Amino acid sequence: MYVCSCFGITEAQVKKHADAGACTPRQIASACKAGTDCGGCVRRIQALLGRDCSRRDLVSQQREPVAASVGHPVALPVAAVQDTRLPDAA
């Protein structure tokens, strides 16, 4: 079944690139151009990669937990926030 009509890329081709190590739509695009023209196939590529790469990532790579890699938001003092409103016309 075709995933990318613009370049005639099939599911089998996307899976082949995923097996070779591509785990993002951008990496697939670099390998075969799929997703670089109209963009209509990017969600389908994401779905295919989500199934293929998530298992491979869990098995072959040690990742740190998401909570550990996400910083806490920084609170800005009120004085640091600029007023972007336009002045009222008189």
C-alpha positions in Angstrom: 0.0 0.0 0.0 1.3 3.5 -0.9 2.0 5.8 2.0 3.3 8.7 -0.1 1.5 9.3 -3.4 3.7 12.2 -4.4 6.9 10.0 -4.6 5.3 6.5 -4.8 6.7 5.4 -1.4 5.1 2.2 0.0 4.6 1.0 3.6 7.3 -1.7 2.9 9.8 1.0 1.9 9.1 3.1 5.0 9.4 -0.1 7.2 12.7 -0.9 5.4 14.1 2.6 6.3 12.8 2.2 9.9 14.6 -1.2 10.1 17.7 0.6 8.9 17.4 3.0 11.8 15.1 5.9 10.7 12.8 6.7 13.7 11.4 10.1 12.7 9.5 11.4 9.7 12.4 13.7 9.0 14.8 10.7 8.8 12.4 9.0 6.5 12.2 12.1 4.3 16.0 12.2 4.1 16.0 8.6 3.0 13.3 8.6 0.4 11.6 12.1 0.2 8.3 10.8 1.6 6.5 13.6 3.4 8.4 16.4 1.7 5.9 17.5 -1.0 2.3 17.9 0.1 2.8 16.5 3.7 -0.4 14.4 3.6 1.5 11.3 4.4 3.4 12.5 7.5 0.8 11.3 10.0 0.8 7.8 8.4 4.6 7.7 8.5 4.4 8.7 12.2 2.0 5.9 12.8 4.2 3.4 11.1 7.3 4.6 12.9 5.5 4.7 16.2 4.9 1.0 16.0 8.3 0.1 14.6 10.6 2.4 16.5 9.0 2.4 19.9 9.8 -1.3 20.4 13.3 -1.0 19.0 14.0 2.1 21.2 12.8 0.3 24.3 14.9 -2.8 23.6 18.1 -1.3 22.2 18.5 2.1 23.9 18.7 3.2 27.5 16.7 6.4 27.9 16.3 8.6 30.9 12.8 9.1 32.2 11.0 12.0 30.6 10.4 13.7 33.9 14.1 13.9 34.6 14.8 15.5 31.3 12.1 18.2 31.5 13.0 21.3 33.5 10.6 23.1 35.7 9.1 26.3 34.2 10.8 29.5 35.3 8.6 32.1 36.8 9.4 35.6 35.5 9.1 38.6 37.9 6.2 40.9 37.0 8.7 43.7 36.1 10.3 41.4 33.4 7.0 41.0 31.5 6.6 43.8 28.9 3.3 45.4 28.1 2.6 44.7 24.5 -0.7 46.6 24.3 -0.9 49.5 21.9 -1.5 52.9 23.4 -5.1 54.2 23.2 -5.6 56.7 20.4 -6.9 60.1 21.7 
